[in-house]
Amino acid sequence: MNNIPAYNTEKLEKEADRIRYIFESVGEKSITKVIEYSYLTIISDRKVYNLGFGDYNAKVDDFIDDVNSNNGDMRKVFSTVLDSVPKFFKE
């Protein structure tokens, strides 16, 4: 999709209303990240999904989307999010 390398992602178990991909951001520290596509509604006979992204919180099995981790790998993380789009459409 682009020439910036991406992290390898692992698809978590697909649920009825969402698909999650998880990966490890490796920069100044190691941070587990989640990309989540969650079903919202139907508009003009098409399903609409929200793309969410953030640091994974294993304690609550959710992610924090308002944190700025400044891990030094922003371009690779963004490339990873972009790389998940075609994977999502294949689902």
C-alpha positions in Angstrom: 0.0 0.0 0.0 2.9 2.4 0.7 6.7 2.2 1.0 6.8 2.8 4.8 7.3 -0.5 6.6 4.5 -1.7 8.9 4.4 -3.8 12.0 3.0 -7.3 11.7 -0.5 -7.5 13.1 -2.5 -10.4 14.6 -6.2 -10.5 14.2 -7.9 -11.1 17.5 -11.0 -13.3 17.6 -13.7 -11.7 15.4 -16.8 -10.7 17.2 -20.2 -10.0 15.8 -19.9 -6.2 15.9 -16.1 -5.7 15.7 -12.8 -6.8 14.3 -9.6 -6.1 16.1 -5.9 -6.2 15.0 -3.2 -6.1 17.6 0.5 -5.3 17.3 3.6 -4.2 19.2 4.9 -0.7 18.8 8.7 -0.9 19.3 10.4 2.4 19.9 11.7 3.9 23.1 9.6 1.3 24.8 7.3 -1.6 23.8 3.6 -0.7 23.6 0.8 -3.0 22.6 -1.5 -1.2 20.2 -5.0 -2.1 18.9 -6.8 -1.2 15.6 -10.5 -1.8 15.9 -13.2 -1.7 13.3 -16.6 -1.6 15.0 -20.0 -1.7 13.4 -22.1 1.5 13.7 -25.1 1.5 11.5 -26.5 1.1 7.9 -26.6 4.1 5.6 -28.0 3.8 2.1 -28.0 0.0 2.4 -24.3 -0.1 3.4 -22.8 -1.1 6.7 -20.8 1.7 8.3 -17.9 1.0 10.6 -15.8 3.1 12.9 -12.0 2.8 12.8 -10.6 3.1 16.4 -7.0 2.9 17.4 -5.0 3.2 20.6 -2.9 1.6 23.3 -4.3 -1.7 24.5 -5.3 -2.1 28.1 -5.4 -5.8 28.9 -7.0 -5.3 32.3 -10.2 -4.2 30.7 -9.7 -5.7 27.2 -10.1 -2.3 25.6 -8.0 0.4 24.3 -7.1 4.0 25.2 -7.5 6.3 22.3 -6.6 9.7 23.8 -3.0 9.0 24.9 0.1 10.2 23.1 2.8 7.7 23.7 5.6 9.5 21.7 7.3 6.2 21.1 9.4 7.4 18.2 7.8 5.2 15.6 4.8 7.2 14.5 5.3 6.7 10.8 5.5 2.9 11.2 2.5 2.8 13.5 0.4 4.9 11.0 1.6 2.7 8.2 0.4 -0.3 10.2 -3.1 1.3 10.6 -3.2 1.9 6.9 -2.1 -1.6 6.2 -5.1 -3.0 8.2 -7.7 -1.4 5.9 -7.4 -4.0 3.0 -7.3 -6.8 5.6 -10.6 -5.4 7.1 -12.3 -5.2 3.7 -11.4 -8.9 3.1 -13.3 -9.8 6.2 
